[in-house]
Amino acid sequence: MNTLSYSRREWLARAGGGFGMLALSSMLEAASNPFAPKVPMQVGGKAKSIIWIFANGGPSQVDTWDYKPELKKRDGKALDGFDPKTGFFPGSVGPLMASPFEFKQHGQSGTWCSDLFPKTALHVDKMCFIHSCWTGSNNHSPALFKMNTGETRMGYPCVGSWVNYGLGSESDSLPSFVVMSDPLNRGLPKGSAANWGAGFLPSIYQGTWLKPKGSPIDNLAVPASLTPQRQRAQLDLLAKLNRSALAESPIESELNARIESFELAYRMQTAAPEAFDVKGEPEHIQKLYGLNEKHCGHFAAQCLTARRMVERGVRFIQIYSGGMENQQSWDGHNDIAGNHRGFANESDQPVAALIADLEQRGLLDQTLIIWGGEFGRLPISQKSAKPGRDHNPHAFTVWMCGGGVKGGYHHGESDEIGFKAAIDKVSVHDLHATILAAAGLDHERLTFKFQGLDQKLTGVENPKVVKQVFA
């Protein structure tokens, strides 16, 4: 695709603007509309939009979607040959621990599900499970970067930015890529805005973070003293001056981004307040999501917002369940039962409602929903007042729904205790190649020239699309 290079000074300037919507005023490579919809390459699924529900902190596969009866048989026994450095706390290694949750089979597929998700389990015949995922880091920040960008260090474009770059947007009045984080004062995921940054891609493709409280985007309200006519006249004058400067110095491509960002912000002042007004939904929809329920209302609002974004042509939506520190996220080092029960209770009904709502509106087939975290958790216990589980990079489960994937399908397996991916292993790059394919993008052809190389989300390790997941 196209080329763009930055000086060290420009790179540092770009790196500081991760949070505001009006960071859209950073660099853009060409005068043409960077968000113009592009024809997908049609290599896999048929998703026009992607909703990624990120279970921040690392949910335990053996306590959620990867049923391991062998753990119950070997409960309390040592895991022979276990390297205590596998997790993050080598001094707290305990024996194998059975799941504290009950598992039952659901749907025609007979999918085993933990009792953590009674409502989501009703949709297993629409869901596709990958049980053999693995990653290379047992530390949150690099693992988060790996899952979001394909690299363990910051500064690389995230999946949402690549999708945004590859497909453009179907909305001319809303950001094409939005991110929602925990609204309960539990903080951002570790690594913060670098998880949804555009890296070396033009930064107009970075995620727009929606503030969890108050107005989701700054400066949406038009000052009372500014009439529509005056505002339009100001924008026209700014555009004229910027284009005049561009004619004298055409290499100043960031001026194009400035013009585009002003116009998008202007259109958003009308469209965004209505798009974020979940209270305007019918009562039965609010009830479906649990919008007014204390235990899940905050996450319900985010899932409902995601559906409204999809309806309005937003390309990529990412919702983080859980915040920064250990027990403030799915990071159940202490009391795995209480930790996972709490976060599942917040998210189960809203996620189930999102699936049902998209389906009844005819949108599920063109919307890919992803659920998963940055890694899994160990089948052994972590010694604490109430037993927890430490990090496990060797095995975790991700599920997908909609977007042309097979329903009720299970791909790959972890070993008999859920410690390591064992059959049809899926790396993070394999997963990314598959997500891009679901959106009709060929991960080998979706490239961007940077530092003399054709850079890709999926790196140079010859990753494979998991073609079996597509219907």
Secondary structure as UniProt FT lines:
FT   HELIX           8..15
FT   HELIX           21..25
FT   TURN            34..35
FT   STRAND          49..55
FT   TURN            56..57
FT   HELIX           61..63
FT   TURN            64..65
FT   HELIX           69..73
FT   TURN            74..76
FT   TURN            80..81
FT   HELIX           84..86
FT   HELIX           90..92
FT   STRAND          93..96
FT   STRAND          103..106
FT   TURN            107..110
FT   STRAND          111..114
FT   TURN            115..116
FT   TURN            118..119
FT   HELIX           120..126
FT   STRAND          127..133
FT   HELIX           140..149
FT   HELIX           159..167
FT   STRAND          177..180
FT   TURN            190..191
FT   HELIX           192..196
FT   TURN            199..200
FT   HELIX           203..205
FT   STRAND          208..210
FT   TURN            218..219
FT   TURN            224..225
FT   HELIX           228..248
FT   TURN            250..251
FT   HELIX           254..275
FT   HELIX           278..280
FT   HELIX           283..289
FT   TURN            290..292
FT   TURN            294..296
FT   HELIX           297..311
FT   TURN            312..313
FT   STRAND          316..321
FT   HELIX           326..328
FT   TURN            329..330
FT   HELIX           336..360
FT   TURN            361..362
FT   HELIX           364..366
FT   STRAND          367..372
FT   STRAND          376..377
FT   STRAND          380..382
FT   STRAND          391..392
FT   TURN            393..394
FT   STRAND          396..402
FT   TURN            403..404
FT   TURN            407..408
FT   STRAND          409..411
FT   STRAND          413..414
FT   TURN            416..417
FT   STRAND          421..423
FT   HELIX           428..438
FT   TURN            439..440
FT   TURN            443..445
FT   STRAND          448..450
FT   TURN            451..452
FT   STRAND          453..455
FT   TURN            457..460
FT   HELIX           467..469
//
